[in-house]
C-alpha cells in the first residue's frame, strides 16, 4: 500500500526538461542581467562623454580656424601687392579655412543623439 501514493506523485511530476528553474537559478540570472545592464550603462556613459568631448574640440577647432582665417585674410590683403602669386595661395588657403570653419559649425549644431 505504500507504493500506491508514491506512484501517484510520480505520475503528475514534470519531466526534468519541463521543470521551471529553481529560485536560486532565477536569482543568478537576475544578478547576471543586472551586471550586464550596469556594464552597458557605464559603456554608454563613456561613449556619451567622448562624444561631448569631441563636440567641444570641434567647436574649439572651428573658433581657431575662424581666427586663423581672419588673421590670414587681414594679413594677406595687407601684403597682396608685394606678394603677387603668394597672395593667390593665401587666398585659396583662406577660402578653404572658411569652408572648414563653416563645416565644423554645421557639425556643432547637429544633435548628439540620433
Residue, then its C-alpha position, 0 to 999 in steps of 0.5 A: x500500500x505504500x507504493x500506491x501514493x508514491x506512484x501517484x506523485x510520480x505520475x503528475x511530476x514534470x519531466x526534468x526538461x519541463x521543470x521551471x528553474x529553481x529560485x536560486x537559478x532565477x536569482x543568478x540570472x537576475x544578478x547576471x542581467x543586472x551586471x550586464x545592464x550596469x556594464x552597458x550603462x557605464x559603456x554608454x556613459x563613456x561613449x556619451x562623454x567622448x562624444x561631448x568631448x569631441x563636440x567641444x574640440x570641434x567647436x574649439x577647432x572651428x573658433x581657431x580656424x575662424x581666427x586663423x582665417x581672419x588673421x590670414x585674410x587681414x594679413x594677406x590683403x595687407x601684403x597682396x601687392x608685394x606678394x603677387x602669386x603668394x597672395x593667390x595661395x593665401x587666398x585659396x588657403x583662406x577660402x578653404x579655412x572658411x569652408x572648414x570653419x563653416x563645416x565644423x559649425x554645421x557639425x556643432x549644431x547637429x544633435x548628439x543623439x540620433 
